[in-house]
Amino acid sequence: MVNIAALGTLLVTKVALAAPGTPPLSLPESPLSSSDQIQPLFCALLGWVFWGLIVLAVVMFLVGGYKYATSSGEPENVKTANKILLYAVIAVVVALLAEGIPYVVESFFGGSIGGGIC
């Protein structure tokens, strides 16, 4: 088993006793170092959220409709089907909001309205 404290002490000692002129240890550069790299990631993520929620909503509409059709008028089954259909509508609303976020962000930061950042 590796002793973390011993490794930390060894690293600090190595850095402290480094020869003069030796460059200091540096951390690797972040893969997301500029806004040019963050924007495509943000847009791709919102695209996945949008389409994932749309697919989920369609499946929920189908399941809710099936449960409603096969409920035979039983109040508990109708109530369950109504909840599923309500959640499907909520999923569609959230997906539409996810699709609209780039426009809101762009207008907030003073970009040109209409094109969206994505």
Backbone as a ProteinNet text record, in pm:
[ID]
protein_1_A
[PRIMARY]
MVNIAALGTLLVTKVALAAPGTPPLSLPESPLSSSDQIQPLFCALLGWVFWGLIVLAVVMFLVGGYKYATSSGEPENVKTANKILLYAVIAVVVALLAEGIPYVVESFFGGSIGGGIC
[TERTIARY]
85.2	0	89.8	51.3	130.3	89.6	189	164.1	162	43.9	26.8	108.9	113.9	188.9	338	391.3	532.5	559.9	467.8	485.5	481.3	390.2	381.6	508.5	561.8	685.3	801.5	806.6	912.3	904.4	785	767.1	808.7	767.2	802.1	953.3	1016.8	1161.3	1231.5	1184.1	1244	1234.7	1120.7	1103.2	1190.1	1197.3	1273.4	1423.6	1471.2	1613.2	1653.8	1566.1	1597.2	1715	1795.7	1914.2	1872.1	1951.4	1918.9	1915.9	1823.7	1810.2	1718.8	1679.9	1586.4	1447.5	1376.3	1243.1	1149.9	1061.5	969.7	871	816.5	714.7	593.5	535.7	416.7	306.9	186.3	71.6	44.8	-11.6	-44.3	-150.9	-148.1	-244.1	-384.3	-480.8	-619.4	-664.1	-740.2	-787.2	-887.8	-947.4	-1043	-983.4	-887.4	-815.7	-872.3	-962.8	-1017.3	-1165.4	-1232.1	-1374.8	-1400.6	-1301.6	-1317.7	-1333	-1279.7	-1290.6	-1412.2	-1459.7	-1573.5	-1704.5	-1717	-1842.8	-1886.7	-1800.9	-1847.2	-1888.5	-1817.3	-1853.9	-1991.3	-2014.8	-2142.8	-2255.7	-2233.1	-2335.5	-2363.9	-2259.9	-2278.9	-2355.9	-2323	-2392.9	-2541.2	-2571.4	-2711.5	-2784.8	-2716	-2777	-2812.4	-2720.6	-2747.7	-2862.1	-2865	-2974.3	-3107.5	-3110.1	-3233.9	-3286.4	-3202.3	-3249.8	-3275.5	-3198.8	-3225.4	-3360.1	-3391.8	-3521.2	-3636.9	-3616	-3721.4	-3749.6	-3645.7	-3664.3	-3731.8	-3686.5	-3747.3	-3894.7	-3927.9	-4066.4	-4154.1	-4102.2	-4180.4	-4208	-4106.1	-4124.8	-4225.6	-4215.1	-4308.1	-4450.5	-4468.4	-4601.2	-4659.5	-4577.6	-4624.6	-4662.9	-4576.8	-4605.7	-4728.7	-4736.2	-4852.2	-4981.2	-4976.6	-5094.7	-5137.1	-5040.4	-5071.8	-5134.9	-5076.6	-5132.8	-5273.2	-5294	-5425.4	-5528	-5486.3	-5577.4	-5610.3	-5516	-5538	-5578.3	-5615.3	-5647.6	-5784.7	-5869.2	-6005.4	-6084.4	-6053.7	-6128.9	-6094	-5996.1	-5956.2	-5887.8	-5934.7	-5881.7	-5730.5	-5677.4	-5534.1	-5450.8	-5494.8	-5421.8	-5433.6	-5550.9	-5568.8	-5479.5	-5471	-5386.8	-5239.4	-5194.5	-5057.1	-5030.7	-5123.7	-5108.4	-5103.1	-5185.7	-5184.8	-5051.3	-4993.5	-4862.9	-4755.2	-4759.2	-4658.5	-4671.3	-4794.6	-4815.2	-4772.2	-4796	-4752.2	-4599.8	-4532.2	-4386.2	-4332	-4403.1	-4362.3	-4371.1	-4476.9	-4490.7	-4379.4	-4347.9	-4239.5	-4107.1	-4083.3	-3960	-3950.3	-4062.5	-4061.4	-4030.4	-4089.9	-4065.2	-3918	-3861.9	-3720.6	-3631.5	-3666.7	-3588.4	-3593.5	-3709.6	-3719.5	-3641.6	-3641	-3560.4	-3411.1	-3369.7	-3229.2	-3189.5	-3280.7	-3252.1	-3246.4	-3317.1	-3319.5	-3211.8	-3140.1	-3037	-2929.2	-2879	-2775.4	-2822.3	-2947.5	-2998.9	-3004.4	-3042.5	-3048.2	-2907.8	-2813.4	-2674.7	-2618.4	-2647	-2596.2	-2653.6	-2782.5	-2841.9	-2791.4	-2762.1	-2711	-2572.3	-2489.6	-2353.2	-2339.6	-2451.3	-2448.5	-2413	-2438.3	-2412.2	-2522.8	-2509.9	-2613	-2729.9	-2845.6	-2964.4	-3009.6	-3051.8	-3108.6	-3023.4	-2893.3	-2808.2	-2781.7	-2782.1	-2749.3	-2600.2	-2549.2	-2406.7	-2377.3	-2480.6	-2459.1	-2490.5
-117.5	0	123.9	221.3	342.6	441.6	499.1	597.6	735.2	797.4	926.5	1035.7	1034.9	1137.7	1128.8	1008.1	991	1040	1013.5	1061.4	1213.8	1273.5	1419.3	1480.7	1423	1471.6	1458.2	1346.8	1325.2	1428.7	1458	1556	1695.5	1734.6	1866.7	1876.9	1772.6	1772.4	1783.7	1711.8	1716.2	1856.3	1922	2056.1	2154.8	2141.1	2234.3	2221.8	2100	2078	2080.6	2126.5	2131.1	2224.5	2190.1	2270	2406.9	2508.8	2641.6	2639.1	2709	2712.6	2604.9	2511.7	2408.3	2470.2	2453.8	2514.2	2449.7	2527.9	2472	2375.8	2290.7	2199.3	2279.4	2239.3	2309.6	2208.3	2252.5	2166.7	2165.5	2055.9	2052.6	2156.5	2204.8	2307.1	2247	2326	2282.4	2261.2	2154.2	2133.7	2240.4	2310	2416.4	2548.7	2599.4	2718.3	2848.1	2841.5	2965.4	2947.8	3060.5	3054.1	2994	2996.3	2933.5	2782.5	2724.9	2581.5	2546.1	2638	2610.9	2617.2	2709.8	2728.2	2602	2534.9	2413.5	2303.6	2293.5	2194.4	2226.2	2352.7	2397.9	2370	2401.7	2381.6	2233.4	2151.5	2007.8	1949.4	1993.9	1945.5	1982	2105.5	2146.8	2069.7	2039	1958.4	1819.5	1759	1625.6	1629.4	1732	1745	1760	1843.9	1867.3	1737.9	1670.1	1549.8	1434.9	1426.1	1322.9	1343.4	1468.4	1496	1476.8	1506.8	1484.7	1335.1	1254.1	1108.7	1055.8	1102.5	1060.8	1100.3	1219.6	1266.2	1180.6	1144.8	1059.9	924.3	866.4	737.4	752.1	860.8	882.5	902.9	974.3	990.2	855	768.9	636.9	551.5	551.9	473	528	659.8	720.4	694.6	704.6	676.1	530.4	440.2	298.2	271.6	328.6	309	367.5	482.5	545.7	459.6	404.3	322.5	190	137.4	7.6	21.1	141.9	160.9	106.5	83.2	31.3	120.3	245.7	340	335.6	255.5	249.6	380.9	447.6	580.6	582.7	479	476.3	467.6	384.2	370.5	497	560.9	685.5	794.3	797.4	896.2	875.3	749.6	718.6	760.8	732.3	770	921.8	992.8	1139.1	1196	1136.3	1181.7	1160.1	1044.6	1015.9	1116.2	1144.7	1241.2	1381.8	1417.2	1547.9	1558	1451.7	1452.8	1458.7	1399.2	1407.5	1551.8	1621.7	1762.6	1845.2	1816.5	1887.5	1861.5	1739.6	1707.7	1788.9	1805.7	1885.5	2031.9	2083.8	2223.1	2243.2	2151.7	2162.3	2153.1	2066.1	2054.6	2185.3	2246.8	2374.4	2484	2480.5	2577.1	2554.4	2427.7	2397.1	2446.1	2437.9	2486.4	2638.9	2706.9	2852.3	2917.1	2839.6	2895.6	2971.6	2919.7	2996.9	3136	3149.8	3280.7	3375.7	3322.2	3404.8	3447.8	3354.8	3386.6	3490.1	3473.2	3567.4	3706.7	3715.7	3847.9	3910.5	3827	3876.9	3937.6	3873.8	3922.1	4019	4058.4	4162	4117.1	3991	3942.9	3981.9	3942.4	3972.6	3878.1	3931.4	3851.9	3784.7	3661	3589.6	3474.4	3488.1	3381.2	3274.8	3312.6	3219.1	3191.5	3148.1	3118.1	2978.6	2900.8	2764.1	2753
0	0	0	-77.8	-92.2	15.7	80.8	184.1	118.2	114.9	48	116.1	245.7	318.1	283.2	272.2	238.6	96.6	4.4	-132	-136.9	-60.7	-55.4	0.8	106.5	166.9	69.1	-1.3	-99.4	-210.8	-257.2	-364	-317.4	-195.8	-143.2	-124.8	-75.8	-57.2	-191.8	-290.7	-423.9	-483.3	-466.5	-519.1	-442.6	-310.1	-227.7	-253.3	-283	-303.2	-449.6	-535.8	-678.8	-701.9	-797.8	-829.5	-879.5	-847.1	-898.2	-1050.9	-1106.5	-1250.9	-1305.4	-1219.3	-1262	-1268	-1378.2	-1385.3	-1283.2	-1224	-1124.7	-1189.6	-1105.8	-1155.3	-1200.6	-1310.6	-1357.6	-1385.9	-1366.9	-1393.7	-1543	-1592.7	-1735.3	-1767.6	-1890.3	-1931.7	-1938.5	-1898.8	-1901.7	-2045.5	-2072.5	-2208.7	-2252.2	-2157.6	-2187.3	-2141.4	-2217.3	-2172.9	-2227.9	-2324.5	-2377.6	-2409.1	-2429.4	-2458	-2595.6	-2683.5	-2814.6	-2802.5	-2696.2	-2674.9	-2590.5	-2510.1	-2422.4	-2499.9	-2593.3	-2666.1	-2740.9	-2817.9	-2886.4	-2788.7	-2675.7	-2575.2	-2517.1	-2486.3	-2432.6	-2531.7	-2658.1	-2761.3	-2782.5	-2782	-2798.9	-2681.8	-2561.8	-2442.8	-2448	-2485.7	-2495.4	-2604.7	-2712.6	-2818.6	-2770.4	-2696	-2641	-2540.5	-2457.8	-2360	-2432.6	-2536.3	-2610.4	-2671.1	-2748.4	-2815.4	-2718.5	-2613	-2512.4	-2445.9	-2412.4	-2350.3	-2447.7	-2574.3	-2673.4	-2688.1	-2696.9	-2706.3	-2580.5	-2464.7	-2338.8	-2333	-2380	-2378.4	-2469.7	-2586.2	-2677.5	-2613.3	-2552.6	-2484.8	-2370.4	-2295.6	-2184.3	-2235.1	-2346.7	-2404.6	-2444.8	-2504.5	-2544.7	-2424.2	-2322.8	-2201.6	-2130.5	-2116.7	-2050.9	-2126.8	-2259	-2339.5	-2328.3	-2328.6	-2312.4	-2176.1	-2071.6	-1937.2	-1927.4	-1992.9	-1989.5	-2064.1	-2177.7	-2257.9	-2190	-2112.9	-2048	-1901.5	-1857.9	-1716.4	-1679.2	-1776.3	-1752.7	-1657.9	-1654	-1570.6	-1423.4	-1383.9	-1243.1	-1206.6	-1100.8	-1067	-1041.2	-978.9	-948.2	-1076.7	-1172.2	-1298.3	-1383.5	-1381.2	-1455.2	-1396	-1262.7	-1195	-1232	-1235.6	-1273.7	-1418.6	-1508.9	-1649.9	-1664	-1588.9	-1595.2	-1547.3	-1443.8	-1394.4	-1499.5	-1565.1	-1668.2	-1782.2	-1824.1	-1931.8	-1889.4	-1763.9	-1713.6	-1716	-1673.6	-1675.1	-1817.6	-1912.3	-2052.9	-2101.9	-2064	-2102.2	-2037.9	-1912.4	-1844.1	-1915.5	-1962.4	-2034.9	-2163.6	-2233.5	-2356.4	-2323.9	-2216.7	-2178	-2141.2	-2065.8	-2027.5	-2151.5	-2246	-2369.1	-2447.7	-2455.6	-2526.7	-2455.4	-2322.4	-2247.6	-2272.7	-2278.3	-2305.6	-2444.3	-2538.8	-2673.5	-2676	-2585.9	-2584.3	-2500.3	-2418.7	-2330.5	-2407.4	-2520	-2591.4	-2632.6	-2670	-2709.5	-2590	-2474.5	-2353.8	-2313.4	-2317.9	-2281.5	-2377.5	-2505.5	-2604.9	-2583.1	-2554.8	-2533.5	-2403.6	-2303.7	-2176.2	-2192.5	-2275.7	-2295.2	-2411.7	-2470.3	-2572.1	-2710.3	-2742.6	-2877.1	-2972.1	-3096.4	-3194	-3173.5	-3152.8	-3125.4	-3254.8	-3241.2	-3354.2	-3402.2	-3400.6	-3451.2	-3346.2	-3222.6	-3116.1	-3114.6	-3002	-2993.4	-3045.7	-3065	-3113.9	-3260
[MASK]
++++++++++++++++++++++++++++++++++++++++++++++++++++++++++++++++++++++++++++++++++++++++++++++++++++++++++++++++++++++

